[in-house]
Amino acid sequence: MTGVRAVIGGVSGLRRAAMVSLLEDAGVAVVAQAANGGELLRKVRAHRPDVAIAELPEPNRRTEDCVRALRAIRSELPGVGVLLISRRAEAGHTAALLDCGAEGAGYLLEERVTDVARFIEAVREVAAHGSVLDPEVVTLLLARTRPGRPIDELSGRDREVLAQMAAGVTNRGIARRMFLSERAIQRHVTSIFDKLGILAARQANRRVLAVLVYLGSADQV
């Protein structure tokens, strides 16, 4: 993708300046900078960039302002990709980013943004409406708040459907194989997502996450 335009928000002017230098050296035009969440939202609304890059500060009021801004950008401006950089993976931040789907969403942990090439690749991927999620964020998406393995919550029929999903079979194909209606299969798929605690996102991404749970538990089931 060429001609990527970005708006960035960071915890300090110095860090923003460093990020601007990296991006512009890679051919990404930084059209605006923001010092806080409200300013980030205003500048994204004004410039309509390809991607908004936000580095969250340590948890405080400014963090929540930034998260609210990210949620607003995701809901109001679906054409703008959002790349979130944070010191740790947080469930609330993940929800703000992915409630409207995984397309054009990225979440990287600060410690993994030391590879400049990887960071620039992530910026371009999100700007092109792709999805870039840190492995720890994926783990968080699959985590449960109650004890026990997520897959243990599934019924026998749910597991049969999930096994077919892991084999790459569509809902229509699963319905034919299991002699059920396509609507019944969709109910099982929705039940699987709910029981595994997979947040609402694009259907394809939810299926991938469900299959990751299945494959990770296969040697124990």
WOZI-V332329 format. One record per residue. SS is DSSP state (helix for helix, strand for strand, loop for the rest). PSI is psi in radians with two decimals (999 if undefined). OMEGA is omega in degrees with one decimal (999 if undefined). Layout:
[[SS:PSI:OMEGA] [SS:PSI:OMEGA]]
This chain:
[[loop:2.29:180.0] [loop:2.82:176.1] [loop:0.65:179.5] [loop:2.31:177.6] [strand:2.35:-174.9] [strand:2.58:165.7] [strand:2.34:-177.4] [strand:2.60:174.2] [strand:2.35:-178.1] [loop:3.01:-176.0] [loop:-0.32:179.2] [loop:2.71:178.3] [helix:-0.63:-179.1] [helix:-0.77:-179.7] [helix:-0.65:176.3] [helix:-0.71:179.6] [helix:-0.70:179.0] [helix:-0.70:-180.0] [helix:-0.71:177.9] [helix:-0.77:-179.8] [helix:-0.78:179.5] [helix:-0.80:-176.7] [helix:-0.80:-177.2] [helix:-0.57:174.1] [helix:-0.48:-180.0] [loop:0.07:177.8] [loop:0.23:176.8] [loop:2.16:-178.6] [strand:2.07:176.0] [strand:1.88:-173.4] [strand:-0.26:178.4] [strand:2.73:175.4] [strand:2.68:-178.5] [strand:2.52:-179.1] [loop:-0.25:-178.7] [loop:3.09:-174.8] [helix:-0.77:-179.4] [helix:-0.71:178.9] [helix:-0.66:177.9] [helix:-0.80:-179.7] [helix:-0.77:179.8] [helix:-0.75:-176.0] [helix:-0.57:175.5] [helix:-0.74:177.0] [helix:-0.68:-176.4] [helix:-0.71:-172.2] [helix:-0.34:-178.1] [loop:1.06:-177.9] [loop:3.05:174.1] [loop:-0.54:-177.0] [strand:2.45:171.6] [strand:2.21:-178.6] [strand:2.11:-176.4] [strand:2.21:174.6] [strand:2.03:-175.9] [loop:2.42:172.7] [loop:3.07:173.6] [loop:2.62:-175.2] [loop:2.07:174.7] [loop:-2.94:-178.2] [helix:-0.64:179.6] [helix:-0.60:178.3] [helix:-0.82:-179.0] [helix:-0.64:176.1] [helix:-0.72:-179.7] [helix:-0.71:179.3] [helix:-0.71:176.6] [helix:-0.68:178.5] [helix:-0.72:179.1] [helix:-0.73:179.0] [helix:-0.70:179.7] [helix:-0.73:178.8] [helix:-0.78:-177.8] [helix:-0.66:-176.9] [helix:-0.64:-175.9] [helix:-0.57:-172.0] [loop:1.25:-176.7] [loop:-0.30:178.3] [loop:-0.17:-179.7] [loop:2.11:175.2] [strand:2.65:179.6] [strand:2.13:175.9] [strand:2.03:-178.2] [strand:2.32:176.3] [strand:2.20:-175.8] [strand:2.74:179.3] [loop:-0.53:179.8] [loop:2.79:177.6] [loop:2.23:-179.6] [loop:2.38:-178.1] [helix:-0.74:-179.2] [helix:-0.67:178.8] [helix:-0.68:178.3] [helix:-0.72:179.1] [helix:-0.76:179.4] [helix:-0.61:-177.0] [helix:-0.66:-169.0] [helix:-0.07:-179.7] [loop:-0.52:-179.9] [loop:0.18:179.7] [loop:2.87:-177.6] [loop:-0.23:-179.2] [loop:2.26:179.9] [loop:0.48:-178.9] [strand:2.40:176.5] [strand:2.49:179.8] [strand:1.91:179.8] [strand:2.54:174.1] [strand:2.51:-174.7] [helix:-0.71:-176.1] [helix:-0.33:-178.7] [helix:0.11:178.8] [loop:0.43:176.8] [loop:-0.31:176.7] [loop:1.83:-174.7] [helix:-0.76:-178.4] [helix:-0.72:-180.0] [helix:-0.69:179.4] [helix:-0.82:179.5] [helix:-0.68:177.6] [helix:-0.71:179.3] [helix:-0.72:178.5] [helix:-0.82:-178.5] [helix:-0.65:179.9] [helix:-0.79:-179.8] [helix:-0.68:177.7] [helix:-0.52:179.3] [loop:0.25:177.6] [loop:0.43:171.2] [loop:-3.03:-178.2] [strand:2.31:179.2] [strand:1.96:-178.3] [strand:2.27:175.3] [loop:2.51:178.5] [helix:-0.63:179.5] [helix:-0.52:177.5] [helix:-0.72:176.7] [helix:-0.75:178.0] [helix:-0.71:178.9] [helix:-0.69:178.9] [helix:-0.57:-175.9] [helix:-0.12:-174.5] [loop:2.68:176.4] [loop:2.64:178.1] [loop:-0.35:179.3] [loop:2.73:-176.0] [loop:2.86:179.1] [loop:2.83:-179.8] [loop:2.45:-179.7] [helix:-0.69:-174.4] [helix:-0.36:178.9] [helix:-0.31:179.8] [helix:-0.26:-174.0] [loop:2.51:173.1] [loop:2.95:178.7] [helix:-0.73:179.6] [helix:-0.68:175.9] [helix:-0.75:-178.4] [helix:-0.65:176.9] [helix:-0.77:179.4] [helix:-0.76:-179.4] [helix:-0.66:177.4] [helix:-0.69:177.4] [helix:-0.68:176.3] [helix:-0.72:179.6] [helix:-0.46:178.1] [loop:0.01:177.1] [loop:0.29:-178.2] [loop:2.39:177.9] [loop:2.92:177.1] [helix:-0.73:179.1] [helix:-0.75:179.1] [helix:-0.70:178.1] [helix:-0.73:179.8] [helix:-0.75:179.9] [helix:-0.73:-178.2] [helix:-0.60:-175.7] [helix:0.07:178.4] [loop:0.76:177.0] [loop:2.91:176.6] [loop:2.72:177.9] [helix:-0.58:177.9] [helix:-0.69:178.6] [helix:-0.69:179.1] [helix:-0.72:179.0] [helix:-0.65:177.3] [helix:-0.71:178.0] [helix:-0.71:-180.0] [helix:-0.77:177.8] [helix:-0.72:177.5] [helix:-0.70:178.5] [helix:-0.83:179.4] [helix:-0.78:-177.8] [helix:-0.80:-176.7] [helix:-0.50:178.5] [helix:-0.09:177.9] [loop:0.52:-178.1] [loop:2.13:-176.3] [loop:2.73:176.8] [loop:2.22:178.6] [loop:-3.03:177.9] [loop:2.49:-175.9] [helix:-0.80:-176.9] [helix:-0.70:-179.0] [helix:-0.66:177.8] [helix:-0.67:178.4] [helix:-0.73:179.2] [helix:-0.80:-179.9] [helix:-0.70:178.3] [helix:-0.71:179.5] [helix:-0.62:176.7] [helix:-0.71:176.7] [helix:-0.80:-178.5] [helix:-0.84:-176.9] [helix:-0.64:179.7] [helix:-0.37:-178.6] [helix:-0.08:-171.5] [loop:-0.62:-176.9] [loop:-0.06:-178.6] [loop:-0.11:-175.2] [loop:999:999]]
